[in-house]
Amino acid sequence: MLKNKKIEIILGTIFGFTLMLWIIIQFIILPRNILLISFFIIGFIQLITSYMTYVFYNQENLNENDYKINKNSNTLVVYFSRMGYTKKIAYEIANNKYDIL
């Protein structure tokens, strides 16, 4: 699972959603207590974490072939991205999707 991040994202989302759904069913059947509330919070945190992992995965795996950069343009786009998060924005600016001037 550590080598394939797509499976990790899918399983994290499924497990977080399933835990939250199971705790909601227990809220209906059983009286509320601190243990049920804490498990619901753990499921919610797992669901949010899997969503954040999905967003980071998409930012890291940017397909540069989707952008057709105009090589004859007078605009120079320079970016620094240690983790690769601003790379997509730089490619969109170079692709003239944003009119910044």
N, C-alpha and C positions, 0 to 999 in steps of 0.2 A: 504494500500500500504506500510506502514511503517513496517508491520510485515512480509511481503513477499518480500525479496530483489530481487528475480528473476524477479518479475513483475515490480519492480521499475527500474531495469536495462533495461529490454526490452522496457518499455514505454519511458524512458529517451532517449534511442537510437532512437526510432521511432519519437518522438517529435523533437529531435534535427535535425535529417535528413530531416524530413518534413519541418521544418522551413527553413533550408538552401535551399531545393529544391524550396519552394515557393518564396523565395527572389531571387533566380536565375531566375525564371520565370518573376518576376517583374523587374529584371535588363534588360531583353530583351524587355519588354513592355514599361516601364517607364524610364525616364532619371535617372541617378544615383544621389542620394542625401545622406546626412549624416544619415538620418533615416533608409534607406535601408541597408546601410553599417553596422550600429550599430546592426540591427536585424540579419544580417548575422553573425556578430561576436558573438552575443548571442547564436545563433543556433550552431555555431562551438564549443563554450565553453561547451554547454550542451552535444554535441556529445562526446567531449574529456572527460568530467566528467563522462559520463555513461561508457565509455571504462575503465577509471581508476577504477570505482566502480566494474566493471566486473572482472578486474584483482585482486583487493583486495578481492573480494568475493571468488574467486577460491583459493587464498592463505590462507584465513582463514578456508575454509572448505576442508581441505586436508583429503582424505580417507586413513587412515593408513593401511587398509587391502590390498591395492594395492601393498604394499611393503613386500617382504619376506626377512626378515633380517637374515643374517647368524649368528647364535648364537655361533658358534664354532670359529669365527674369532678372531684374536689377535688384532683387531683394535677397539679402543674405540672412539666413536663419542659423543662429548659433545657440546651442543649448548645452546645459550640463545636467546630467541625470545619473546620479550614483546608482539608484535602484531601477531606473528605466521608466519612471512615472511621467515625466514630462516629454518623453520621446514622441508619444502620439500627438500631443499638442504641437510640437515642433514640425512634425510631418504634415499636419493639417494646415499650419500657417504656410509652409513651403508649397503646399498643394493649392494655395490661394482659396481655401475655404473661409478664411477670416480676412476681412479687409481692415488691417490695423493702421493704415496710413490715411 
